[in-house]
């Protein structure tokens, strides 16, 4: 049973900073909620799927790819248009646009069964982290998922 929920992004972090945060939080279950499990740029190659899974396994952390929580391409493209209009890059974004939040809430979270998700987790899961790329939690769908799980599971959330 999950006792505490965390979220983490990778932009702006080194590999050692990223894993130090995960280890300090005593993460035992890592939920990758990206649609595509790769990040452009050599500095972030450590979170590309195979390398990430190997690094987590070496630390005894369970890895799950939860594609059902990933935004669709259409949703991401709608957010990119908002970013472009505001003159900001994806990596500099601080908040999600209203259109993205509405679509994600309706199309993804509206179909999401948090009770079934909880039952599918490894029995040893206590400290789970939701992972996506963006640095700021409010700039990423992981904050919407965390808000929902905090409410449904009655667990505290910490953004690493």
C-alpha positions as CSV (number, residue, x, y, z in Angstrom):
1,X,0.0,0.0,0.0
2,X,1.3,3.4,-1.0
3,X,2.2,5.5,2.0
4,X,3.7,8.5,0.2
5,X,3.6,9.6,-3.5
6,X,6.3,11.6,-5.2
7,X,6.8,13.2,-8.6
8,X,10.0,13.9,-10.4
9,X,11.2,15.5,-13.6
10,X,14.6,15.3,-15.2
11,X,15.2,18.6,-17.0
12,X,17.8,20.7,-15.2
13,X,19.2,17.7,-13.3
14,X,22.3,15.7,-13.6
15,X,22.2,11.9,-13.4
16,X,23.7,12.0,-9.9
17,X,21.2,14.6,-8.7
18,X,18.3,12.7,-10.2
19,X,19.2,9.4,-8.5
20,X,20.2,11.0,-5.2
21,X,16.7,12.5,-5.0
22,X,15.1,9.1,-5.7
23,X,17.3,7.4,-3.1
24,X,16.8,10.0,-0.5
25,X,13.0,9.6,-0.8
26,X,13.4,5.8,-0.4
27,X,11.5,5.2,-3.7
28,X,10.6,1.5,-4.2
29,X,8.3,1.9,-7.2
30,X,9.1,4.1,-10.2
31,X,6.2,4.9,-12.6
32,X,7.2,6.2,-15.9
33,X,4.1,8.0,-17.3
34,X,5.7,9.2,-20.6
35,X,4.3,8.3,-24.0
36,X,7.8,8.1,-25.5
37,X,10.4,6.8,-23.1
38,X,13.3,8.8,-24.4
39,X,14.6,12.3,-24.0
40,X,16.6,14.2,-26.5
41,X,20.1,15.3,-25.5
42,X,23.1,13.4,-24.3
43,X,22.9,15.0,-20.9
44,X,19.6,13.1,-20.3
45,X,20.4,9.8,-22.0
46,X,20.3,8.2,-18.5
47,X,16.5,8.4,-18.5
48,X,16.1,6.7,-21.8
49,X,14.1,3.5,-21.1
50,X,16.8,0.8,-21.1
51,X,19.4,2.8,-19.2
52,X,16.8,4.0,-16.7
53,X,15.4,0.5,-16.1
54,X,18.9,-0.9,-15.6
55,X,19.8,1.9,-13.1
56,X,16.6,1.4,-11.2
57,X,17.1,-2.4,-11.1
58,X,20.6,-1.9,-9.7
59,X,19.0,0.0,-6.9
60,X,16.3,-2.5,-6.2
61,X,13.5,-0.2,-7.5
62,X,10.6,-1.6,-9.4
63,X,10.0,0.0,-12.8
64,X,6.5,0.4,-14.4
65,X,5.6,2.0,-17.7
66,X,2.1,3.3,-17.2
67,X,1.1,4.2,-20.8
68,X,-2.5,4.6,-19.7
69,X,-1.4,7.8,-17.9
70,X,0.6,9.3,-20.8
71,X,-0.9,12.2,-22.7
72,X,-1.8,11.6,-26.3
73,X,0.1,13.1,-29.2
74,X,-2.9,15.4,-29.8
75,X,-2.7,16.7,-26.2
76,X,1.0,17.3,-26.4
77,X,0.7,19.2,-29.7
78,X,-2.0,21.4,-28.2
79,X,0.3,22.3,-25.4
80,X,3.2,23.0,-27.8
81,X,1.0,25.5,-29.6
82,X,0.3,27.3,-26.3
83,X,4.0,27.3,-25.5
84,X,4.8,28.6,-28.9
85,X,2.2,31.4,-28.6
86,X,3.7,32.3,-25.2
87,X,7.2,32.2,-26.7
88,X,8.5,29.6,-24.3
89,X,10.2,26.2,-24.9
90,X,8.9,22.9,-23.5
91,X,11.9,22.9,-21.1
92,X,11.1,26.4,-19.9
93,X,7.4,25.9,-19.3
94,X,6.2,26.5,-15.8
95,X,2.5,25.7,-16.1
96,X,0.2,23.6,-18.3
97,X,-2.4,25.3,-20.5
98,X,-6.1,25.1,-19.7
99,X,-6.8,23.2,-23.0
100,X,-4.2,20.5,-22.1
101,X,-5.5,20.2,-18.5
102,X,-9.1,19.9,-19.7
103,X,-8.4,17.3,-22.3
104,X,-6.1,15.3,-20.0
105,X,-8.6,15.3,-17.2
106,X,-11.5,14.2,-19.4
107,X,-9.7,11.7,-21.8
108,X,-7.1,10.2,-19.5
109,X,-8.1,10.7,-15.8
110,X,-11.8,10.4,-16.7
111,X,-11.1,6.7,-17.7
112,X,-8.5,6.0,-15.0
113,X,-9.3,3.6,-12.2
114,X,-7.0,4.4,-9.3
115,X,-8.3,1.5,-7.3
116,X,-7.4,-1.0,-10.0
117,X,-4.0,0.8,-10.5
118,X,-3.3,0.4,-6.8
119,X,-4.1,-3.3,-6.9
120,X,-1.7,-3.7,-9.9
121,X,1.3,-2.3,-8.0
122,X,3.9,-4.6,-6.5
123,X,2.8,-5.6,-3.0
124,X,6.0,-4.1,-1.5
125,X,5.2,-0.6,-2.9
126,X,5.3,2.1,-0.2
127,X,7.0,5.1,-1.8
128,X,6.1,5.6,-5.4
129,X,7.3,8.2,-7.8
130,X,5.6,9.5,-11.0
131,X,8.1,10.4,-13.6
132,X,8.0,12.6,-16.7
133,X,10.6,15.0,-18.2
134,X,9.5,18.5,-17.2
135,X,11.3,20.3,-14.4
136,X,8.3,22.1,-12.8
137,X,5.6,19.8,-11.6
138,X,2.9,22.3,-12.7
139,X,4.3,22.2,-16.2
140,X,3.6,18.4,-16.5
141,X,0.7,16.0,-16.5
142,X,2.3,14.2,-13.5
143,X,1.0,16.9,-11.3
144,X,-2.6,16.2,-12.5
145,X,-2.1,12.5,-11.8
146,X,-0.6,13.2,-8.4
147,X,-3.5,15.4,-7.5
148,X,-5.9,12.7,-8.4
149,X,-4.1,10.0,-6.5
150,X,-3.6,12.2,-3.5
151,X,-7.4,12.6,-3.3
152,X,-8.3,9.0,-4.2
153,X,-5.6,7.2,-2.1
154,X,-5.5,9.8,0.7
155,X,-1.7,9.9,0.6
156,X,0.7,12.9,0.9
157,X,2.4,14.1,-2.3
158,X,5.9,15.5,-2.5
159,X,7.4,16.9,-5.7
160,X,11.1,16.1,-5.8
